[in-house]
């Protein structure tokens, strides 16, 4: 099972829905681990150290920084981009499938 970190603005309703479907889900929020306000690069670094894949809606900055990490050969635990306009039920179903099928090593450096 993937270990997850939700980005600062990730929709709480998606996380609640995932926890109902996957009670053993290991997910923490940026707020919970007191990383609120840190730049995306710092979140990517922290997530890599803690082996947590980031769930984000942030295509504008998180994805380019993740690509930058990959080009530099820096370790990265992975990023899952969930479009912010995706209907919540659809997002939960898609993420449930991903989380049940993929391991942490499957998403490393992706």
C-alpha positions in Angstrom: 0.0 0.0 0.0 1.2 3.4 -0.9 2.1 5.9 1.8 0.7 9.3 0.9 1.1 13.0 1.6 -1.7 15.4 0.5 -0.7 18.7 -0.8 -1.9 21.9 1.0 -5.0 22.4 -1.2 -5.9 18.8 -1.8 -9.7 18.2 -1.4 -10.4 16.8 2.0 -13.6 15.1 0.6 -11.4 12.9 -1.6 -9.3 11.8 1.4 -12.4 11.1 3.5 -13.9 9.0 0.7 -10.7 7.0 0.3 -10.4 6.3 4.0 -14.0 5.0 4.0 -13.1 2.6 1.1 -9.6 1.8 2.4 -9.5 1.9 6.2 -5.8 1.0 6.4 -4.9 3.9 4.1 -1.7 5.6 5.3 -2.2 9.3 4.4 -1.1 12.5 6.1 -1.7 16.0 5.1 0.8 18.9 4.8 -1.1 20.6 7.6 -0.9 17.5 9.9 2.9 17.2 9.6 3.3 21.0 9.9 4.7 21.7 6.4 2.0 24.2 5.4 3.4 27.1 3.4 6.6 25.3 2.3 7.6 25.5 -1.3 6.8 22.5 -3.5 10.5 21.6 -3.8 10.7 21.2 0.0 7.5 19.1 0.0 9.0 16.8 -2.7 12.2 16.5 -0.7 10.4 15.7 2.6 8.1 13.2 0.8 11.1 11.4 -0.7 12.8 11.2 2.7 9.6 9.8 4.3 8.8 7.6 1.3 5.4 9.2 0.7 3.8 9.8 -2.7 2.2 13.2 -3.0 -1.4 13.6 -4.0 -1.9 17.0 -5.6 -4.2 19.1 -7.7 -1.3 21.5 -8.6 -0.3 21.0 -12.2 1.2 24.5 -12.5 4.1 24.1 -10.0 4.2 20.6 -8.5 4.5 18.8 -11.8 7.3 21.0 -13.2 9.3 20.7 -9.9 8.8 16.9 -9.9 10.2 16.8 -13.4 13.1 19.0 -12.3 13.9 16.5 -9.5 13.9 13.7 -12.0 16.2 15.5 -14.4 18.6 16.2 -11.5 18.6 12.6 -10.4 17.2 13.6 -7.0 15.1 10.9 -5.2 11.4 11.3 -5.5 8.6 9.1 -4.0 6.2 10.0 -6.8 3.4 12.4 -7.5 -0.2 11.6 -8.4 -1.9 14.5 -10.1 -5.7 14.6 -9.6 -7.4 17.2 -11.8 -9.1 19.7 -9.5 -12.3 19.7 -11.7 -12.6 15.9 -11.6 -15.9 14.9 -9.9 -15.2 13.7 -6.4 -16.7 10.2 -6.7 -14.7 9.6 -9.9 -11.5 10.8 -8.2 -12.1 8.4 -5.3 -12.8 5.4 -7.5 -9.7 6.1 -9.7 -7.4 6.6 -6.7 -8.8 3.5 -4.9 -7.8 1.4 -7.9 -4.3 3.0 -8.1 -3.7 2.6 -4.4 -4.8 -1.0 -4.4 -2.7 -2.0 -7.4 0.5 0.0 -7.1 3.3 -0.2 -4.6 5.6 2.5 -3.3 8.4 1.3 -5.6 6.0 1.4 -8.6 5.7 5.2 -8.2 9.3 6.0 -7.1 10.7 8.6 -9.5 7.4 9.0 -11.4 
